[in-house]
Amino acid sequence: MNSDQKSDTSTGSSHTDGPVFVLIGKFRRPHGIRGEIRMTVLTDYPDLISPGQVIYAGERYRPYTVREIRWHGGDMLVSLKELPDRTAVEIFRNIMVYMRSEDMPELPEGEYFNHQLVGMEVITDQGEKLGY
């Protein structure tokens, strides 16, 4: 990676490409006493979140490794290797959760992640420009 391609982790953006980090969920509140935290999943690919996966929390994109996941109602319960108990995860209330865009899967032809569409020109089949 040359100096023009270095990531700016303070903004979550790359200088030349799309975002370095992609939003995948939002931590809501602790669940139980074993260090689980309730997470609202904001990705169409929740199976990307699996034990051993590194996720990034908050505006500073701090890395954490997923220890376990399980579903509870419509939310995912996540436990992190670095945070063993309820007290440790208490700081994550209402914190956004990200994954590195390079860890996202390649989609089938004709499917795109939202961040891949931002800034693209929109043209109808008849050639009419609708905007960006």
C-alpha positions in Angstrom: 0.0 0.0 0.0 1.6 3.3 -1.0 1.2 6.5 0.9 -1.7 7.6 -1.3 -3.7 4.5 -0.4 -3.2 4.5 3.4 -6.4 4.2 5.4 -7.6 7.1 7.6 -8.9 5.1 10.5 -10.0 8.3 12.3 -12.7 8.7 9.6 -13.1 5.1 8.6 -12.4 6.0 5.0 -9.7 5.2 2.5 -8.1 8.0 0.6 -8.7 6.3 -2.8 -11.5 3.7 -2.4 -14.6 3.1 -0.4 -14.9 3.0 3.4 -12.3 1.0 5.5 -15.1 0.1 7.9 -18.7 -1.0 7.2 -21.5 -0.7 9.8 -22.8 -4.1 10.8 -24.7 -3.5 14.0 -25.3 -1.5 17.2 -24.6 -2.7 20.7 -27.6 -2.0 22.8 -27.1 -3.2 26.4 -25.5 -6.0 28.5 -27.4 -9.3 28.8 -26.9 -11.5 31.8 -23.7 -11.7 33.8 -21.4 -13.6 31.4 -20.3 -10.6 29.3 -22.9 -10.9 26.6 -24.2 -7.8 25.0 -27.3 -7.4 23.0 -26.7 -6.3 19.4 -29.1 -5.1 16.8 -27.8 -6.5 13.5 -27.7 -3.9 10.7 -26.3 -6.1 7.9 -28.0 -8.4 5.5 -25.2 -10.9 6.2 -25.3 -11.7 9.9 -23.4 -14.9 9.4 -20.3 -12.7 8.8 -20.3 -12.3 12.6 -18.9 -15.5 13.9 -16.5 -16.7 16.7 -13.0 -15.6 15.9 -14.1 -12.7 13.7 -12.6 -9.3 14.6 -15.1 -6.5 14.9 -14.6 -2.8 15.6 -16.5 -0.8 18.2 -17.2 2.9 18.4 -15.9 6.0 16.7 -12.3 4.9 17.2 -12.8 1.5 15.7 -11.3 -0.4 18.6 -10.8 -4.1 17.6 -12.4 -6.9 19.6 -12.5 -10.6 18.8 -15.9 -12.4 18.9 -15.9 -15.2 21.5 -19.5 -16.4 21.1 -22.7 -15.4 19.4 -26.3 -16.6 19.8 -29.7 -15.3 18.8 -32.2 -14.0 21.4 -35.4 -12.8 20.0 -34.5 -10.5 17.0 -31.2 -9.5 18.5 -27.8 -11.2 18.5 -26.1 -11.8 21.8 -22.3 -11.3 21.4 -19.5 -12.0 23.8 -16.0 -10.7 23.2 -12.7 -12.4 24.2 -11.4 -9.2 25.7 -14.4 -8.4 27.8 -15.3 -11.3 30.2 -18.2 -10.0 32.2 -21.2 -7.7 32.4 -19.2 -4.9 34.0 -16.7 -4.9 31.2 -19.3 -4.6 28.4 -21.4 -2.0 30.2 -19.4 0.7 28.4 -20.8 -0.4 25.0 -24.4 0.8 25.5 -25.6 2.2 22.1 -22.2 1.9 20.4 -22.0 1.2 16.7 -20.2 -1.9 15.5 -18.2 -2.3 12.3 -16.3 -4.8 10.2 -13.4 -4.0 7.9 -14.7 -3.7 4.3 -12.0 -6.1 3.2 -13.5 -8.8 5.4 -16.9 -8.5 3.6 -17.8 -11.2 1.1 -17.8 -10.8 -2.6 -21.5 -10.6 -3.6 -23.1 -12.3 -6.6 -23.2 -10.4 -9.9 -25.7 -7.6 -9.8 -25.7 -7.2 -5.9 -23.9 -4.4 -4.1 -23.3 -3.2 -0.6 -24.8 0.3 0.0 -21.3 1.8 0.4 -20.4 0.7 -3.1 -23.3 2.7 -4.6 -22.6 6.0 -2.9 -21.5 8.7 -5.4 -22.5 6.7 -8.5 -24.4 8.4 -11.2 -28.0 7.1 -11.7 -29.3 6.7 -15.2 -32.6 5.2 -16.4 -32.7 2.5 -19.1 -33.8 5.3 -21.4 -30.6 7.3 -20.7 -32.2 9.9 -18.4 -29.8 11.1 -15.7 -31.5 11.0 -12.3 -28.6 12.3 -10.2 -25.8 11.0 -8.0 
